[in-house]
Amino acid sequence: ISPRNQLCLVLVIFFLVFSLSSLSTSAIIPKANVSRSIPSLQLVENLCNGKAIQNRRFCLKALSTPEIIAAMDTTQLGTLIMKLGAANAKATLNVYNELIKKLGFPQALKALNCCVEAYKYAILSFEMVSSELVEDPQTTNYGVAVIGSEIANCEKELINAKVQAPRLLAGNRFMKYYVSMGYEITSTLELENPNEY
């Protein structure tokens, strides 16, 4: 990347981080005011431009934390993405649990319980994927894809039960974005290590 393009890229990322910082997701997406090192900038840029990524702006914002900026290779970046995915799943699971305590009608309760199970699965899977990323990217890639289908089932149940809660919809949307980031990074790791699996 030429110096001029790097400057443009850094300005675009700064603008995105600044413009998205007003979202009410600060508990789920940490903010950072640190300039990126060149290796991590390229890693993040490549990842966020990947085919599986559902929301490039979200990807860039989520991957702008100091810890991720320090990532020097794809495996480190992948591990950090899985940790972010697990943290997001835990935050969303808390919202579901809060709502279950408040609601009493059975149809909504069934849907919410389905989502609670999906998010428990997502937390366990992200944590498992994080620890197995180096050993078996192919299996971890499948594991991340299954999280996506669990969240899709959760959404279907919510729609069928006519549950309308903006915080739940936002949590599900963010989870899909983390799943797409996890899928992209595990796909990248598979390509980087083709002979090992």
ABEGO torsion letter per residue (X at the ends): XBAAAAAAAAAAAAAAAAAAAABAAAAABBBBABBBBAAAAAAAAAAAABAABABAAAAAAAAABAAAAABABAAAAAAAAAAAAAAAAAAAAAAAAAAAAABABAAAAAAAAAAAAAAAAAAAAAAAAAAAAAABAAAAAAAAAAAAAAAAAAAAAAAAAGBBBAAAAAAAAAAAAAAAAAAAAAAAAAAABAAAX
